[in-house]
Structures are given as C-alpha cells and as structure tokens.
C-alpha cells in the first residue's frame, strides 16, 4: 500500500511538500517554507504550518519508521527548498539537479544559504531507488537553473510532481518530453497552478497596474538590446540572480552592444561559474587591484556620471543605497528583489527612484505557465487524478478540469491517502 500525505502548499504559493511512502520507504518532494517565522521555535513553526509536521526531521533524537528515505528538490527557490536549513536529520540524502546543486554550493559559499549536508546531484533522466520506490528526475523549464519534474514509481502506479513549470519558454522541449513520457500513465499528477491565483496571466510587479506588459523569457534579450542602444541616460538592471541563463544572456547582449553590464561581485561569480569563458565586468572591493573589467565603486561612479552610455549598471536591493549617487536614469526591473508591491521594500525602492529621477520600467518574465497552458498540460497528461496546488485558488483549475477525463482532486493537509 502506498500513502500520499500533503504537508504544505495546497492553498498557497509556496511551501510545497508531499510525502509518498510505502512500507519502510519514503520520498519527500520539495522542502520549502510557507512563510517567514524568524521569531518562532521549530515546534511552533510546525504547529502553525510554516514548516511541515515532520518532527523526526526537524527535532533531534526523534524516532522514524522509515528505513529508506530521501528528499527531492525540484528547483532552487526558497518556497521549494527553504526548509532544508532547519533539518536536524543529517543522514537523509537530498537530491537536486546537477546545475541546481552547483548554484546551491555558490550561495552557501557566499553565506547567502545555510550549509546543508548530504547533497547529491542528479542528471537528466537519472533514476534513484529509495527502498521500494523509484524516482526519476526529468529536466524542465522554469526561471531558475536546473528545474526538474519528478516521477515516482511504487511498482504498481506512477505519480508525477511537475515542480514549477512554464510553457513556451526557452526549454519547451524538456516539458514536451516529460509530459509525453507520462501521458495516460499516471495515477496522480501534481500540477502547480500559480497563475490561477491572479486575475492577470502572470503575477505583476504592481498588482493594480492596467498597463504592465506581459513578457516571455525570449522577449527579454531583444528588449534589453533595444534599451542598451537607445537609452542615453544611466541604465540600471536588477535581474533575479538565480535565473542564471538570463544573467548569462544579458551579459552577452550587453557585450555585443559594446555597453557592458558591470555586475556586483556575487552575481559575477555566478555567471563565471556557469559561463567560464565569458567576459565579465564587475565591481570589486577597494582593496583589490582594478583590471580592464574590474572596477572600484567610486571610480565607476565617476565614469558613469561623465559617460552614462559607457556601461550598464547592475544594482541589487542589497546595494540600493548606491543609487543615491545618481540623478536621472532608467531602472529595468527584471524580477529582482523586491519582486513587487506586496513587499514593503518595494515602496522604499519606488520612493528612492522617484527622488533620484530614475524611471522604473518592469522588464521581467514569469516562470509560471498561463492558466490555459496549465489546463492544457493537465488535459494532455490525463492522469487518473490531478491535484492542483501551489496556488491561492486551486479550485479554479479543479472546476475547469470537470470538462476533461482526468479527475480533479483537492486533498487536505496532513491526511494520509491510501492507494492499494
């Protein structure tokens, strides 16, 4: 008998965690946090569902009935892996794609993520056996490096966790491949339904905006090229630093336009790790020597005030106070933090840009498929049961699936569902 237990993420965006168990074998799909709980104990965080109710993993010296177990991470976003740093069980193996593991190591080395032991990389189509369960990793498409869909086989039935996924992105071939592989074969398909949370087709930076454009990933490099060519003022770029492919593409587009982006050092390290042959301009500490591509901050400011077209400037939220040294400019917001007006820091950023007469321009692309694309994918896969989750309104997709052959299932948290 196989049991499914949904530990978080059923009616919220974030904290997705599902446990699939058979006898003494258990796999856990994703391990995110649902919200900030810095002022709570681990026990209280579990009671409040900020963390999943897994005392045997979060508390010391707790018994477990599982002889074979592992955690699988679909991708390296906080809402899918942020609970890893609270693990007390250091023996449980944690699997993620090779590229995600590589990025994780960089973030840990920089102190931006807490060290986690027992990490293992997975190649595309690699299968891991965990007792009586088998898990196959399949590369997918999302707005971070190395996202995966995860296929679980209990010897009788198959279950698929889509992870976060977009359709018509630069790696659509990956989504086509794994969706065709499981078509008409699944007992349960767990699909993210993020965009069903919103009235618009993707989350907006400014929720009330009626004019904010909707872009796909492939639109962004041409948009950046145009800005690089036509913006005479200072051009500032704030991209999401875990979207490594976008960083690499932006860097190359700026080099081609002969207006290089000067990156903050931590992001320059990420680009260098994944594109070792790339020419990278970066801001370095004042006690380090400058080269043709390395700049001390005040020297760079002097150049940009005189020649704003010479470079584009990377600016993250952690360094936003640097913008106080400039008047006039264009700020391209490409999914960097603060991500939108629901974040209190966003109002502070807007006020700062207004004071400095810097124009705010949204230029991001969602990592999530549209409502229609999510529905079409679920219809095509045609599992016996489809679970919409990772959404504030999963029932909207469930209602729509009535018109298909797959049966929508809206499970409850922390209950054990048995499949014989």
RAMOWO-V871677 format. One record per pair of residues at least 4 apart in sequence whose ideal C-beta (glycine too) atoms are under 8 Angstrom apart, sorted by the first residue. I is the first residue (numbers start at 1). GAP is how many residues later the second one is. D is the distance in whole Angstrom. If there is no record, write none. Layout:
BEGIN
i={I:I}
gap={GAP:GAP}
d={D:D}
END
This chain:
BEGIN
i={1:1:1:1:2:2:2:2:2:2:2:2:3:3:3:3:3:3:3:3:4:4:4:4:4:4:4:4:4:5:5:5:5:5:5:5:6:6:6:6:6:6:6:6:6:6:6:7:7:7:7:7:7:7:7:7:8:8:8:8:8:8:8:8:8:9:9:9:9:9:9:9:9:9:9:9:10:10:10:10:10:10:11:11:11:11:12:12:12:12:13:13:13:13:13:13:14:14:14:14:14:14:14:14:15:15:15:15:15:15:15:15:15:16:16:16:16:16:16:16:16:17:17:17:17:17:17:17:18:18:18:18:18:19:19:19:19:20:20:20:20:20:20:20:20:21:21:21:21:22:22:22:22:22:22:23:23:24:24:24:24:24:25:25:25:25:25:25:25:25:26:26:26:26:26:26:26:27:27:27:27:27:27:27:27:28:28:28:28:28:29:29:29:29:29:29:30:30:30:30:30:30:30:31:31:31:31:31:31:31:31:31:32:32:32:32:32:32:32:33:33:33:33:33:33:33:34:34:34:34:35:36:37:37:37:37:37:40:40:40:40:41:42:42:42:42:42:43:43:44:45:45:46:46:46:46:46:46:46:49:49:51:51:51:52:53:54:55:55:56:56:56:56:57:57:57:57:57:58:58:58:59:60:62:64:64:66:67:68:68:68:68:69:69:69:70:70:70:70:70:70:70:71:71:71:71:71:72:72:72:72:72:72:72:72:72:73:73:73:73:73:73:73:74:74:74:74:74:74:74:74:74:74:75:75:75:75:75:75:75:75:75:75:75:75:76:76:76:76:76:76:76:76:76:76:77:77:77:77:78:80:80:81:83:84:84:84:85:85:85:87:87:90:90:91:92:93:93:94:94:94:94:95:95:95:95:95:95:96:96:96:96:96:96:96:96:96:97:97:97:97:97:97:97:97:97:97:98:98:98:98:98:99:99:99:99:99:100:100:100:100:100:100:100:101:101:101:101:101:102:102:102:102:102:102:103:103:103:103:103:103:103:103:103:104:104:104:104:105:105:106:106:106:106:107:107:108:108:108:108:108:110:110:112:122:122:122:122:123:124:124:124:125:125:125:126:126:127:127:127:127:128:128:128:128:129:129:130:130:132:132:133:133:133:134:134:135:135:135:135:136:136:136:137:137:137:138:138:138:138:138:138:138:138:139:139:139:139:139:140:140:140:140:140:140:140:140:140:140:141:141:141:141:141:141:141:141:141:141:142:142:142:142:142:142:142:143:143:143:143:143:143:143:143:143:143:144:144:144:144:144:145:145:145:145:145:147:147:147:148:149:149:149:149:149:149:149:150:150:150:151:151:151:151:151:151:152:152:152:152:153:153:154:154:154:157:157:157:157:158:158:158:158:159:159:159:159:159:160:160:160:160:160:160:160:160:161:162:162:162:162:162:163:164:164:164:164:164:165:165:165:165:165:166:166:166:166:166:166:166:167:167:167:167:167:167:167:167:168:168:168:169:169:169:169:169:170:170:170:171:172:173:174:175:175:176:177:178:179:179:179:179:181:182:182:182:182:183:183:183:184:184:186:186:186:187:187:187:187:188:188:188:188:188:188:189:189:189:189:189:189:189:190:190:191:191:191:191:191:191:191:191:192:192:192:192:192:193:193:193:193:193:193:193:193:193:193:194:194:194:194:195:195:195:195:195:195:195:195:195:196:196:196:196:196:196:196:196:196:197:197:197:197:198:198:198:200:200:201:201:201:202:202:202:202:202:203:203:203:203:204:204:204:204:205:205:205:205:205:205:205:205:205:206:206:206:206:207:207:207:212:213:214:215:215:215:215:215:215:216:217:217:219:219:220:220:220:220:220:220:220:220:221:221:221:221:222:223:223:224:224:224:224:224:224:224:225:225:225:225:226:227:227:227:227:227:227:228:228:228:228:228:228:229:231:231:231:232:232:233:233:233:233:234:234:234:234:234:234:234:234:235:235:235:235:235:235:235:236:236:236:236:236:236:236:236:236:236:237:237:237:237:237:237:237:237:238:238:238:238:238:238:238:238:238:238:239:239:239:239:239:239:239:239:240:240:240:240:240:240:241:241:241:241:241:241:243:243:243:244:244:244:244:245:246:246:247:247:247:247:248:248:248:248:248:249:250:250:250:251:251:251:251:251:251:251:251:252:252:253:254:254:254:254:255:255:259:259:259:259:260:260:260:260:260:261:261:261:261:261:262:262:262:262:262:262:262:262:262:263:263:263:263:263:263:263:263:264:264:264:264:264:264:264:265:265:265:265:265:266:267:267:267:268:268:268:268:269:270:271:271:271:272:272:272:279:280:281:281:281:281:282:282:282:283:283:283:283:283:284:284:284:284:284:285:286:286:286:288:289:290:290:290:290:295:295:295:296:297:297:298:299:300:300:300:301:301:301:302:303:303:303:304:304:304:304:304:305:305:308:315:315:315:315:315:316:316:316:317:317:317:317:317:320:320:320:323:323:323:323:323:324:324:326:326:327:327:328:328:328:329:329:329:329:330:330:330:331:331:331:331:331:332:332:333:333:333:333:333:334:334:335:335:335:337:337:338:338:338:338:338:339:339:340:341:341:342:344:345:346:347:348:349:350:350:351:352:353:353:353:354:369:369:369:370:371:371:371:372:373:374:374:375:375:375:375:376:377:378:378:378:378:378:378:378:379:379:379:379:381:381:382:382:382:383:384:384:385:385:385:385:386:386:386:386:386:387:387:387:387:388:388:388:388:388:388:388:389:391:391:394:394:395:395:396:397:397:398:398:398:398:399:401:401:401:402:411:411}
gap={21:417:418:419:18:19:20:152:154:155:416:417:16:17:18:19:413:414:415:416:14:15:16:155:184:407:412:413:415:13:14:16:409:410:411:412:4:11:12:13:381:383:405:406:407:408:409:10:11:12:21:45:46:47:406:407:4:7:8:9:24:26:41:44:405:5:6:7:8:9:21:23:25:70:380:381:379:384:400:401:402:403:378:380:381:383:22:378:379:380:66:181:184:377:378:379:18:19:20:21:64:65:66:376:17:18:19:20:34:35:37:64:68:13:14:16:63:64:176:373:374:11:12:13:14:15:35:66:10:11:12:143:172:7:8:9:10:6:7:8:9:113:132:134:139:4:5:6:45:4:109:110:111:132:133:108:109:41:42:43:44:107:41:42:43:44:105:106:107:108:40:42:43:44:104:105:107:42:43:44:45:103:106:108:125:26:41:42:43:44:43:45:121:123:132:161:42:43:44:50:51:131:133:21:40:42:49:50:51:52:53:63:45:46:47:48:49:50:51:4:17:18:45:46:49:50:15:16:17:45:15:14:7:8:11:13:14:4:5:8:10:4:4:9:16:17:44:4:16:4:5:6:4:5:6:7:8:9:12:4:364:7:32:35:31:361:4:4:7:6:7:8:33:5:30:31:32:35:28:29:30:29:28:26:5:25:65:64:62:63:64:65:23:61:62:22:23:24:25:58:60:65:13:21:22:23:24:22:23:24:56:63:65:76:78:89:7:8:11:21:22:23:27:6:22:66:73:74:75:76:87:89:90:5:6:21:22:25:67:69:71:72:73:88:89:4:5:20:24:27:28:68:69:70:166:4:67:87:165:4:83:84:15:4:10:30:32:28:29:31:5:29:27:28:27:26:25:27:22:24:25:26:25:26:27:33:40:42:4:5:8:23:24:25:26:50:52:4:24:25:26:27:40:42:49:50:51:4:23:24:25:48:4:46:47:145:175:4:21:44:45:46:47:48:4:18:19:20:45:4:19:43:44:171:172:4:41:42:43:139:141:167:170:171:4:9:12:15:4:14:4:163:164:167:5:6:4:5:6:7:8:156:159:154:4:6:15:26:14:13:14:15:11:12:13:10:11:7:8:9:10:6:7:8:9:4:5:4:5:22:23:19:20:21:18:19:15:16:17:18:14:15:17:11:12:13:10:11:12:13:36:39:40:43:7:8:9:32:35:7:8:9:22:23:25:31:34:35:38:6:24:25:26:28:29:30:31:33:34:5:21:22:23:24:27:225:23:74:97:99:100:103:192:222:223:224:96:98:99:100:223:97:98:99:100:129:16:17:18:15:11:12:13:14:16:26:29:10:11:13:7:8:9:27:30:31:6:7:8:9:4:5:4:5:265:29:30:31:262:24:27:28:29:27:28:29:30:31:18:22:26:28:29:30:221:223:29:27:28:29:30:215:29:28:30:203:204:226:10:27:203:204:212:9:51:200:201:202:203:207:5:8:202:203:206:207:209:210:4:48:205:6:47:48:49:198:47:48:75:4:4:4:4:4:202:4:4:4:4:198:201:202:4:4:7:199:201:197:198:199:197:198:195:197:198:196:197:198:232:195:196:197:198:199:221:189:192:194:196:197:198:217:197:199:183:186:187:195:196:197:198:206:176:182:197:198:199:4:181:195:196:197:198:200:201:203:204:9:174:196:197:6:7:8:171:173:174:175:176:179:175:178:192:195:196:197:198:200:201:6:194:195:196:4:5:6:4:14:13:169:170:12:163:164:166:168:136:137:163:165:5:8:136:158:4:7:128:134:135:136:141:157:159:6:134:135:156:133:134:135:150:149:152:4:5:8:148:149:150:149:29:148:4:146:4:26:29:30:114:143:144:145:4:28:29:32:4:4:140:4:13:26:29:30:108:139:4:28:31:32:4:4:8:103:105:134:136:7:25:26:29:31:84:28:4:78:99:76:77:75:95:96:97:70:74:79:92:94:95:96:124:24:73:77:78:94:95:97:76:77:78:79:87:93:94:95:96:122:13:24:75:76:77:78:95:97:76:77:78:79:93:94:95:96:98:99:4:7:8:11:75:95:96:97:6:94:95:96:97:124:6:25:26:29:75:95:4:92:124:4:26:27:30:4:4:88:4:20:23:24:4:23:26:27:30:4:4:11:84:4:9:10:12:20:24:27:29:4:26:4:5:6:7:58:5:24:50:51:52:53:19:21:33:51:52:20:50:51:52:53:19:20:21:33:38:49:50:51:52:4:5:8:17:18:19:20:51:4:18:19:50:51:52:55:4:17:18:19:20:4:4:47:49:4:12:13:14:4:4:4:7:9:4:6:8:14:13:12:13:14:30:11:12:13:11:12:13:14:17:4:6:10:11:12:11:10:11:12:6:5:4:5:6:9:4:5:8:4:4:25:4:4:4:11:13:4:24:25:4:4:7:8:4:6:7:9:22:20:21:21:4:5:7:8:16:4:20:21:19:20:21:28:32:28:29:32:8:29:30:33:35:28:32:30:32:29:30:28:29:30:27:28:29:30:28:29:31:22:27:28:29:30:29:31:27:28:29:30:31:29:30:4:29:30:6:8:5:6:7:8:11:4:7:6:5:6:4:4:4:4:4:4:4:4:10:4:4:5:6:7:4:4:5:8:4:4:25:26:4:4:4:23:4:22:25:26:4:4:5:8:10:19:23:26:28:22:25:26:27:5:25:22:23:24:23:22:23:21:22:23:24:15:20:21:22:23:21:22:23:24:6:7:9:10:13:20:22:5:5:6:4:16:4:15:4:4:11:4:10:11:12:9:5:6:7:6:4:6}
d={7:6:7:5:7:7:5:5:7:7:7:5:8:7:5:8:5:6:5:7:6:7:6:7:7:7:8:5:7:7:4:7:7:7:5:7:6:8:5:8:8:7:5:7:6:7:8:4:7:6:8:3:6:7:7:7:8:4:7:5:7:5:6:5:7:7:5:3:6:8:8:7:7:8:5:6:5:7:7:7:7:6:8:7:6:6:6:8:8:6:7:6:6:6:6:6:6:7:5:7:8:3:8:8:5:6:3:8:8:8:8:6:8:8:5:6:7:6:8:7:5:6:7:6:6:7:5:8:7:5:7:7:6:6:8:5:8:7:5:8:7:7:5:7:6:7:4:8:7:8:7:5:6:5:8:7:6:7:6:4:6:6:7:7:4:7:6:3:5:5:4:7:4:8:7:8:8:7:6:8:6:5:5:6:6:8:7:7:5:7:6:7:6:8:4:8:7:6:6:5:7:7:7:8:5:6:7:6:8:5:5:8:7:6:4:4:6:5:6:7:6:7:6:7:4:5:6:5:8:7:5:8:8:4:7:4:7:4:5:7:7:7:7:7:5:7:6:6:7:6:4:4:8:5:7:5:7:7:7:8:7:6:6:6:7:6:6:5:5:4:7:4:7:8:6:7:5:7:6:7:6:6:5:8:8:8:8:7:5:3:8:8:6:7:8:6:5:7:6:7:5:7:8:6:7:5:7:8:5:7:8:6:7:8:5:8:6:5:8:7:7:4:7:6:8:8:6:5:7:6:6:3:7:6:8:8:8:6:6:5:7:4:7:6:6:8:6:7:5:6:6:5:7:7:6:7:6:7:7:4:7:7:8:8:7:8:5:7:4:6:7:7:5:6:7:7:5:6:7:6:5:7:5:8:5:6:8:7:4:5:7:7:8:7:7:7:8:7:7:5:8:8:7:7:4:7:5:6:4:7:6:7:7:5:3:8:8:6:8:8:6:4:8:8:7:6:7:4:8:7:8:8:8:7:7:6:8:5:7:7:6:7:8:8:6:6:8:7:6:8:6:6:6:6:5:4:8:5:7:5:7:6:7:7:5:7:4:7:7:7:7:4:7:7:6:7:5:6:7:5:8:7:5:8:8:7:5:8:7:7:6:6:7:6:7:4:6:7:5:8:7:4:7:5:8:6:6:5:8:6:7:7:4:7:7:7:6:7:5:5:6:5:8:6:5:7:5:6:7:7:6:5:8:4:7:4:6:6:5:4:7:5:6:6:8:5:7:7:7:8:5:7:7:7:7:3:8:4:6:7:7:7:7:4:7:7:6:7:7:6:6:7:5:5:7:8:5:7:5:7:6:8:5:8:8:7:7:4:7:7:8:5:8:8:8:8:4:8:6:7:6:5:6:7:6:5:8:7:8:5:5:7:5:7:7:7:5:7:6:5:6:8:7:5:7:6:6:7:6:6:7:6:8:8:8:7:5:6:5:8:7:6:4:7:4:8:8:7:6:6:7:8:7:5:8:8:5:6:7:7:6:6:7:6:8:6:6:7:7:6:6:6:8:5:8:6:8:6:6:6:8:5:6:4:7:7:5:7:7:6:7:5:8:6:7:6:5:4:7:5:7:7:5:6:6:7:5:6:7:6:8:8:7:7:7:4:7:8:6:4:7:6:4:8:5:8:5:8:4:6:6:6:6:8:8:5:7:6:5:7:6:7:7:5:8:5:7:5:5:8:5:4:5:7:6:8:6:7:6:5:7:6:8:4:7:7:8:7:6:8:6:5:7:8:7:6:6:7:5:7:8:5:7:6:7:5:8:7:6:7:5:7:8:4:6:7:7:7:5:5:7:5:6:7:6:7:8:8:7:6:8:6:6:5:7:5:7:7:6:6:8:6:5:7:7:7:6:5:8:6:6:5:6:7:6:8:8:7:7:6:4:5:6:6:5:8:5:7:6:6:5:5:6:6:4:7:6:7:4:7:8:8:8:4:7:7:5:7:7:5:8:5:7:6:7:5:7:7:7:6:6:7:6:7:5:6:7:6:6:7:7:7:6:6:4:8:7:6:6:6:8:4:6:5:7:7:4:5:8:8:7:7:5:6:7:7:7:7:8:6:6:7:5:6:6:7:6:6:6:5:7:6:6:5:7:6:6:6:8:7:8:6:7:6:8:6:6:6:7:6:6:5:4:6:6:6:7:7:6:6:8:4:8:6:7:7:7:5:7:6:5:7:6:6:6:5:7:6:6:5:4:7:6:7:5:7:5:7:7:6:5:8:6:6:7:5:6:6:8:7:7:6:7:6:5:8:4:6:7:6:6:6:6:7:6:7:6:5:7:7:7:7:6:7:8:6:8:6:6:4:7:5:7:7:8:5:7:8:7:8:5:6:6:7:6:4:8:7:6:7:7:7:6:7:8:6:5:8:7:6:6:7:6:7:6:7:7:8:7:7:6:7:6:6:8:7:6:7:7:5:6:6:7:8:6:6:8:6:7:6:7:7:7:6:7:6:6:8:5:7:7:8:4:7:7:5:6:6:5:7:5:6:5:5:6:7:5:6:6:5:5:7:4:7:7:7:4:8:4:4:6:6:8:6:5:7:8:7:6:6:6:6:6:6:7:6:6:4:8:5:8:4:5:7:7:6:8:8:6:6:7:7:6:7:6:7:6:6:8:5:8:7:6:7:6:8:5:8:7:8:7:7:6:5:5:7:7:7:5:8:4:6:5:7:6:7:8:5:7:6:4:8:4:5:8:7:7:6:8:7:6:6:6:6:7:6:7:8:4:8:6:8:6:8:4:7:7:6}
END
